[in-house]
Amino acid sequence: MSVAEFLSSDDPFARRISQRMAVVEDRLREQTRVDDVVADPVTSHLADAGGKRLRPLLTLLAAELGPNPDSSHVIDAAVVMELTHLASLYHDDVMDEAPMRRGVPTAQYIFGNSSAIMAGDVLFSRASKIVAGLGQKAIYMHANAFERLCMGQLHEIVGPREGEDPIEHHVAVLSGKTGSLIAAAAHHGVMAAGGSDEISHKLEQFGERIGVAFQIADDVIDLSDDELTGKTAGTDLLEGVPTYPTLLLNKREAEGELDAAGAEILAALRQGNLDEGDRLAAVVAALREHDVVAETRDVARSWVDDALTYLVGLDDYPVYDYLVAFAHGMVERMY
C-alpha cells in the first residue's frame, strides 16, 4: 500500500492518521516559511513541491505503540523529521548538481548553490529549535541521526577504502544517508507518545532496515520508464553513481562469474559518454533484462523481512498491520 493509498483509505484508523498528517503538513509549511521576501521562496521551495512524507507518517504510526499517540509532541517529532529530510535534500542537490527534484527545478538550479545551502541550514535550524522542546534524550538522538546522515554522505563521496567490499560500503552508505533518519522517525514516534525504551529500540531497528530496503529498491526504480519516475531512466548510471545492480556485475566479474551480457554492460559504463545518442537507453534496456535486477529486488525484500522481525510481539497493537504494510510499500515501488 502506497502512502497516498493509505491516507485516502476509508478505514477509520487511516482517516485518523490522515487527519494528523494534515496537521503535520500545515506545521511543515509554517516552518519552511520565513518573514523575508528574498529568503522565503528558497526555504519553502521543496516543501511546496510536495513529496511522499514517509518519515512523518512513520512517526505517527510508531506513536500508536505508545500510550499518548495524540500528544502534541508526536506532531512536533513528525515535523522535525521532515524538516531535517528536506534540509538534507537542499544540500544533496547542490552536491549532485541536480536540475530536478520532485518534478520541479531544484532550489540550486533556480536560486544558485549558495542560496540552496543556506536555505537547507535554515531548515536544519528550525528542526533543532523544535526538537529542543522534546527533551534531552530526543535532542541527543536527533543529533546522532544527523551525524550518521552526514557521515553516510561523506562515505559516498570518498568511496570504499582499499580492500573494502564495495557492496558492503554501498549498504553502509544507504544505512547512513537514509536508514538513519527513517530509524529516528520511528524512534521519535514511540518516544514522543510516551512508549517504552524497549519498543522504541525495536522500532528504531525496524526503521533502519526499511530505510535500506527503500534505497536498494531505488536502484531498481532508477531503471524504470520516465513516465513512472518523472526523471530520465538511468540517471544514476549517467552520473556515475554506484547502484546495487552494477555493483553485483562488478562482483561477478571479480569472481570470474560474469556472463557476456553483463560484460557488455560494464564495458559500456566504463566507456562513458552515456549522454551521447541512445547509449544510455541501450545500457538501461540491457540492465533491465539482466538477472542482477531480480537479485537486487530479492535483496530489498530480504531487508524488509529482517525489519519485520523487530515487530514480533507487537501484533496485539492495532497499528501492527499498518506497519507491516508500510514496510512492504517500501519495495513494492520496484514494479
Disulfide bonds with the S-S distance in Angstrom:
none
